């Protein structure tokens, strides 16, 4: 079982309760499109890739995220900050429940 670790959940306790091997992972302190997250993701996906035998595929996912960020930056590079629309992104936990 893969477990993305945040909060106070104890992966050892989860493994003891389920009797299933648990791999606890953490991908960084920020959201997508953060260099810290990319670095963490590369480590995390390599671990997952090794375990499930999909090293190449997981690297493709990280590369895809980088291309998405680059595409968004290219589309908005000529828009001044005060002219960019404000958006609310929901459905992303960022280490637990957040409220406005």
N, C-alpha and C positions, 0 to 999 in steps of 0.2 A: 504494500500500500504506500502510495506517495502522499505525503502530508505537507502542505505549505504552512510553515510554522509562524504564527503570530499570536499575540495574547498570552494567556496563561495555561494553555493546553499543554500537557506533558506527553510527548511522543512515546516515552517509555511506558507510561501508564496505558496509553492507547494500545500499544503492542501487547502488553500484559492482558488487557481486557479482551482483545480480539483474537489473540494467538496467531496473528498475521505479522510477518516482518514489516516494519514501518521505516521508511526513509524520510526523515524530516528535512525539509528544504526551506530556504528563505531567499528571496530574490532581490532584496534591497529595501531601502527606506522610502523610495519615491515611486511615482507612477511611471507608466510607459513613456518612452522618449526621454529618458534620463540616462546619461552616460553610466552612472552608477548601476542602474538597472540592467543596461546592456552587459556590463562586465559581470554582474551577478548571474544574469540569465545564461551567459556563455558557460559559466561554471556549472550552474544547475542543470542546463540541458545536456552538458557533457556527461554528468553523473547519470541522469535519466537515460540518455542515449546508450551509455555503456551497459546499464542494467537491462534495457529492453532490446539492445542490438540495433538501434536506429540513430547512430551518431550523425550521419549525413543529414537525415531529415530534420533533426532538432536544430542543427546549424542553419538549415534553410529557413526555419521559422524566425530565428534571430535576424538573419539577413533581410527577410521580408519586412520585419518591423522597422529596420533602418531605412529601407526603401520607402515605406509609408511616411515616415517622418520627413525624409528628404522631399518627397512629393508635396506634402503639406507646406513645407517651408518654401518650396519653389512657387507654389500657387499663391502664397500670401506675401512674398518678399517685397512687393511694390505697394502694399497697403500699409498706411501708417497705423500705429498702434491705436490711435483714437478712432480710426475708421473701421477697425476690425470688429465684427459682431461678437457679442458676448454669448456664450453658450453654457448650458448646464449639462454635464455628462453624468448619467446615472447608471447604476448597475455595476459600479466598480467599488469594491470594498475597501481597498487600501488599508489592509490590516484591521478589519473589523467594521462595525457599523458607524457611520458618520451622519450627522444631520446638519442642516443649514442654520 
